[in-house]
Amino acid sequence: MIASLGAASIVVLLALILFNRCSPLVGLVAVAAGAGVVGGFGLKTASFMLEGITTIAPVVAMFVFAIVFFGIMTDAGLLDPIIARVLSLTGLRPTRIVIASALLALLVHLDGSGAVCFLVVIPAMRPLYERVGIDRRVLACVVSMAAGVNFLPWTGPTLRASAALKIPVSDIFRPMVGVQAVGLVFVFCAAWWLGQRETRRLAADAAALGLIGGATGSTGAEGISPAPRVAAPKISTGEDSVRPPAVKRPGLFWVNLLLTLLVMSALVSGLVAPAVAFMVGTVIALLINYPGSAAQRDRVDAHAHAALAMAAILLAAGAFTGVMTGTGALKALAQSAVSHLPPGTGSQIPFLLSLVAMPLSMLFDPDSFYFGVLPVIAEMHARLGGTAVQVAQAALVGQMTAGFPVSPLTPATFLVSGLAGIELSAHQKFAFPYLYAASLTMALACVLFGLFPA
């Protein structure tokens, strides 16, 4: 009975979210409350929900202050000189341009927002691609790879995994630092290879048209003229209307950079709780950059919407998982599933999940997977002697990390193709193999580093 209730709750939640019958916030709360009442738990349902919310509170606090902190750093212009410097060094060499695209995406994505990353990097780099003649699918691909592999403690998938499985973010992320490093090495190797391929293609096209030594000048070491360096294109983020020049603090660049490095070091090292690290960092950033209550209130208000929208979903997810755990539905469902597994397959669950995590992004949106599917997989693995953290790490190598820039279930995918000026299908066909390869590379790294058995 309880197992059937759990299965029905998850199916209903998935259907409501996937078919856009209601928002994730409404679906999570409504299904949680309904499951408790239908299961006969009455007012106990409220205590289950509250317990789940209490468990998730530190994750919510970390996310809220992380969004505000990185928003303040962006407002103050921390990334502007870095972006301008990288662009000034690319010249007109395709390989440098492609690698620079990946580097900029990696830096801008530090705030955890894929949409902001694409809004900043693609418009900044697209003029160079068009001037040199580089395939814009390459731009969309390398930016997607850099953002997708860059799963951080304050990004959506990591927070969702932490909330759904009630695991501290640091326990999930710290063992995966080496795995992410391997993924980033793959990204830059792929960017270099794509740049070299474009160099050869452009040289071949120029030769076929008899243009070598013409408009592009004499051929350089990469098969194309080194050409004079061009000024960095104007960076347009789509947020300029809410980020006037008056909020920039170029004179505090080094101070802000040091503060950011200190906060991230405290986070990765585990010396300070993530929520406390970002909370203190946010306060210091406001005091340094925007003295005065009015200015500080304006900066907090500028980022409050993004922070609170996700925080509300996380709290609702806490309520849902609280009911699923408190009623025993999760354990009953996992026990039923385990009874149907072939002998000896339990230890393979994390590795098998890591192999399909990225393609699953094409079928599940992040809320339905992390809050509906992942807890069941984790409970199955736990009943067979594994740990939930292994399942969370397996999911993070691809499910809405490497997979989100090509998933039709995320608005960011349409943003990438639109900003790059290419068809969605063209972007998906071109980028999918590289993103999947990045995910498989990280899955292999998880095995080699001993995060879970192969």
Buried (B, 14 or more C-beta within 10 A) or exposed (E): EBBEBBBBBBEBBBEBBBEEEBBBBEBBBBBBBBBBEEBEBEEBBBBBBBBBBEBBBBBBBBBBBBBBBBBBBBBBBBBBEBBBEBBEEBBBBBBBBBBBBBBBBBBBBBBBBBBBBBBBBBBBBBBBBEEBBBBBBBBBBBBBBBBBBBBBBBBBBBBBBBBBBBBBBBBBBBBBEBBBEBBBEBBBEBBBEBBBBBBBBBBEEBEEEEEBEEEBBEBBEBBBBBBEEBEBBEBEBBBEEEBEEEBBBEEBBEBBBEBBEBBBEBBBEBEBBBBBBBBBBBBBBBEBBBEEEEBBEBBBEBBBEBBBEBBBBBBBBBBBBBBBBBBBBBBBBBBBBBEEBEEEEBBBBBBBBBBBBBBBBEBBBBBBBBBBBBBBBBBBBBBBEBBBBBBBBBBBBBBBBBBBBBBEBBEBBEBBBBBBBBEBEBBBEBBBEBBBBBBBBBBBBBBEBEBBEE
